[in-house]
Amino acid sequence: MNDPMWFDNPAITDQMWPATIETLLMTAWSTGLAVLFGLPLGIWLFTASKGGLNSNQFVYRVLSFIVDVTRSIPFIILIIALIPFARFVVGSALGWQATVVSLTIGAIPFYARLVENSLREVSEGKVEAALMMGASNRQVVRQVYVPEAKPGLIGAATVTSVTLVSYTAMAGAVGGGGLGALAISYGYNRYQGDTMIACIIVLVLIVTLIQVIGDRLARAVDHR
């Protein structure tokens, strides 16, 4: 008897939608938390760098070292190393909630570095004008740097979110849930090529949707 294929395959008809929801939840939560914590970290990196508003080379080197070390760890290794921490935070080492912990920790330094680069693109003329008008460093950051860098910051969040989609797929190898787990459990381990192809198609659609939304938001806030 032939194995069930496509819409006769329970792995696709019954499990594809829940797996897609898990992937979307992992991506949304980790992206939101990465932006929440990565934005101030990126601003801190930028302001502490050489020529920054609060230049401090010691602080910058320490922060930069931490960011670069964290970014350099392959995600599959990071998620395994963080299993005890994920279990402590969410009470389990398996499932999409545990994966969000590792995704967030991996994405924060990634987004922070992109934030730093985006802030460097802001015109120094506008910054100097604000300082000459008596604005404090904090006001310059909040009223000049961040508003002017919005297109870049949104673009950075988009890149981070797309990267996280691929990370969720890798997390499936260690019980992370989502489309990655479905592709590995059925597409790879049970040789169901149709399940593998279906997972790839859905992942491509998710990435495309994120990119389109991100590009439109970036254009909407770009008043240059």
C-alpha positions in Angstrom: 0.0 0.0 0.0 1.3 3.4 -0.9 1.9 6.0 1.8 -0.6 8.8 1.9 0.4 11.9 -0.1 -0.4 15.6 0.2 -4.0 16.2 1.3 -4.4 12.5 2.2 -1.4 12.8 4.5 -2.5 13.4 8.2 0.9 15.1 8.8 -0.2 17.9 6.4 -3.9 18.0 7.0 -3.8 17.7 10.8 -0.4 19.0 11.9 0.6 21.7 9.4 -1.6 24.4 10.7 -0.7 23.9 14.4 3.0 23.8 13.4 2.6 27.0 11.4 1.0 28.7 14.4 3.8 27.7 16.6 6.4 29.0 14.1 4.5 32.3 13.9 4.3 32.6 17.7 8.0 31.8 18.1 8.9 34.4 15.5 6.6 37.1 16.8 7.5 36.8 20.5 11.2 36.5 19.9 11.2 39.5 17.4 9.2 41.6 19.8 11.5 40.8 22.8 14.6 41.3 20.6 13.5 44.8 19.6 12.4 45.6 23.2 15.9 44.8 24.7 18.0 45.1 21.6 17.1 48.7 20.8 18.4 50.2 24.1 21.5 48.0 23.9 22.1 49.2 20.3 21.6 52.8 21.4 24.0 52.3 24.3 26.6 50.8 21.9 26.3 53.7 19.6 26.4 56.5 22.2 29.4 54.8 24.0 31.4 54.4 20.7 34.2 56.7 19.6 32.6 60.1 18.8 29.3 59.1 20.5 27.3 61.4 22.7 28.6 59.5 25.8 31.8 58.1 24.4 33.4 55.6 26.7 35.8 53.2 25.0 35.9 50.8 28.0 32.2 50.4 28.1 32.0 50.1 24.3 34.7 47.4 24.1 33.0 45.4 26.9 29.5 45.6 25.3 30.9 45.0 21.8 32.8 41.9 23.0 29.6 40.5 24.6 27.6 41.2 21.5 30.1 39.7 19.1 30.7 36.6 21.2 26.9 35.9 21.5 26.4 36.5 17.8 29.2 34.1 16.9 27.7 31.1 18.7 25.8 28.9 16.2 22.2 28.8 17.1 21.9 25.1 17.4 24.7 25.1 20.0 23.2 28.1 21.8 19.7 26.5 22.1 21.3 23.3 23.6 23.4 25.4 26.0 20.4 27.3 27.2 18.2 24.3 27.9 18.6 24.6 31.7 17.9 28.4 31.5 14.8 27.8 29.3 13.6 25.2 31.7 14.0 27.7 34.6 12.2 30.5 32.7 9.2 28.6 31.2 9.3 25.4 33.2 10.1 23.1 30.2 13.0 22.5 27.9 10.7 21.5 25.0 8.0 23.3 23.0 7.8 26.7 21.3 7.8 28.6 24.6 11.2 27.2 25.6 12.5 28.0 22.1 11.5 31.7 22.4 14.0 32.0 25.3 16.9 30.9 23.2 15.7 32.8 20.1 15.4 36.0 22.1 18.9 35.7 23.6 20.4 34.9 20.2 18.5 37.8 18.5 19.1 40.6 21.0 22.8 41.2 20.2 22.1 40.6 16.5 19.4 43.4 16.4 21.5 45.6 18.7 24.4 45.6 16.2 22.0 46.5 13.4 20.6 49.3 15.5 24.0 50.7 16.1 24.7 50.7 12.3 21.3 52.3 11.6 22.0 55.2 14.0 25.3 55.9 12.3 23.4 56.7 9.1 21.7 59.7 10.8 22.8 63.1 9.5 25.3 64.7 12.0 24.0 68.1 10.9 20.6 67.5 12.5 22.3 66.3 15.7 24.6 69.3 15.9 21.6 71.6 15.4 19.8 70.0 18.2 22.8 70.2 20.5 23.2 73.9 19.6 19.6 74.5 20.6 20.4 73.1 24.1 19.0 69.6 23.8 20.4 67.1 26.2 22.0 63.9 25.0 18.9 61.9 26.0 16.7 64.3 24.1 19.0 64.1 21.0 18.7 60.3 21.1 14.9 60.3 21.5 14.0 63.2 19.3 16.7 63.1 16.6 18.5 59.8 16.3 15.6 57.4 16.8 13.0 59.2 14.6 15.5 59.8 11.8 16.7 56.2 11.9 13.1 54.7 11.9 13.3 53.2 8.4 16.6 51.6 9.2 15.4 50.3 12.6 12.3 48.8 11.0 14.5 47.3 8.3 16.7 45.8 11.0 13.7 44.3 12.8 12.6 42.8 9.5 16.0 41.2 8.9 16.0 39.9 12.5 12.5 38.5 12.1 13.4 36.7 8.8 16.6 35.3 10.5 14.5 34.1 13.4 12.2 32.1 11.1 15.2 30.1 9.9 16.3 29.7 13.6 12.8 28.3 14.5 13.3 25.6 11.8 16.7 24.6 13.4 15.0 24.5 16.8 12.8 21.7 15.6 15.9 19.4 15.7 15.9 19.7 19.6 12.2 19.6 20.3 11.4 23.2 19.6 8.2 22.6 17.8 6.9 24.4 14.8 7.4 23.7 11.1 11.0 22.6 11.7 10.0 19.9 14.1 7.3 18.7 11.6 9.8 18.7 8.7 12.3 16.7 10.7 9.8 14.2 12.3 7.9 13.4 9.2 9.7 14.8 6.2 13.2 13.5 7.2 12.7 10.7 9.7 9.7 9.1 8.0 10.8 10.0 4.4 7.6 12.0 3.6 8.8 14.2 0.8 5.5 15.9 0.5 5.6 17.0 4.1 9.0 18.4 3.7 8.1 20.3 0.6 4.9 21.6 2.3 6.9 22.9 5.3 9.4 24.6 2.9 6.6 26.3 1.0 5.0 27.6 4.2 8.3 28.9 5.5 9.0 30.7 2.3 5.5 32.3 2.4 6.1 33.4 6.0 9.4 35.0 5.1 7.9 36.7 2.1 5.1 38.1 4.1 7.4 39.4 6.8 9.6 41.1 4.2 6.7 42.7 2.4 5.2 44.1 5.6 8.6 45.3 6.8 9.4 47.0 3.5 6.1 48.8 3.5 6.4 50.0 7.1 9.9 51.3 6.4 8.7 53.2 3.3 5.8 54.6 5.3 8.0 56.2 7.9 10.7 57.3 5.5 10.2 61.1 5.0 13.6 61.8 3.6 
